[in-house]
């Protein structure tokens, strides 16, 4: 191998010697080394690109053999992240570092230092690229495995490493290019540590949030969430170090700071899809002035409603027994009485219990809430057994369409603003 490299250097030196002599003749006095350096750098770049192109074809061809994603997930992750290209760059640059002394050997004293620094800078950039692509390869591997919690943790770590890497590789690159000590640059940063902490505040918070979300497993990409603070409801599309993207149901998307996932109330509604149930929690407001005790004729009229006829019959018998020995039984307020709002609540309860689209294993109830200036809310609380949005809205609408109209049979007045 060493003999082949030596022969290659000798061949390059023989080929470049005439060019070196020619450039020396046409160059202005005192500036010939500048022209030598430019031409030498151009030749090295040309050789680098040729070698790099050939190596990429060879390496990628080898990796393409293992394209079966199920059998070789790691190889596929590496190939998809293009680490193979970085490997080709590295080998090509190392070859350039070994042969650059053979080009224009006569101008070596003036050009070698610049070329060496350029090669070293290239190595720094290639190693930085390999680091970033390596992190991408890890992420691709967990995407194949569909391990979204590890993807979030890796996103937080990789984004932090990338930002720190930019800083570290920038310092190393400056040191290599200008030949200064890294301690000089790092030492000068001590005075602005507080500023750096302030600048990277969101980065630090995002890193901590990403790890917390990944370990707690409360959220993941794809979850259906609602964030009341931002009036946002949709599916999480991406959780990055600084921002989280949510695809809203109205075909728009929203971005929120990632650290808000720790500090803001977030409703994870994904369980609704997973359990195939979705909650109905909606109220009808009734005018309190329309409430009344039911007279005998009212009860007889309402007994024709099949859902409550048995209830009314039983209640009438019990009320008559209770009033037999009661003083002033002619006063309707004395003793237990039926009200139109109470009987309607029983009717609504029995009505929704018979709806097949409601989940019978979950609570199904009609309840009164606290009285408001708008009237008395009668709330329907139940769960559908179909989470598809359009179907859910149809089920909910059918329930309230019926109850709103049925309330008229009980002489109840639904509240609305009169203009």
Secondary structure, DSSP 8 states (H G I E B T S, - for coil): -HHHHHHHHHHHHHHHHHHHHHHHHHS-TT-HHHHHHHHHHHHHHHHHHHHHHHHHHHHHHHHHTT--TTT-HHHHHHHHTTHHHHHHHHHHHHHHHHHGGGTTGGGHHHHHHHHHHHHHHHHHHHHHHHHHHHHHHHHHHHHHHT-HHHHHHHHHHHHHHHHHHHHHHHHHHHHHHHT--HHHHHHHGGGGHHHHHHHTHHHHHHHHHHHHHHHHTS--TT-EEEEGGGTEEEEEEEE-SSEEEEEETTS-EEEEETTHHHHS--EE-HHHHHHT-EEEEEEEEE-GGG--B--HHHHHHHTTSHHHHHHHHHHHHHHHHHHTT-TTTTSTTSS---BHHHHHHHHHHHHHHT-TTB-TTS--EEEE---BTTBEEEEEEEEES---HHHHHHHHHHHHHHHHHHGGGGT--B-----
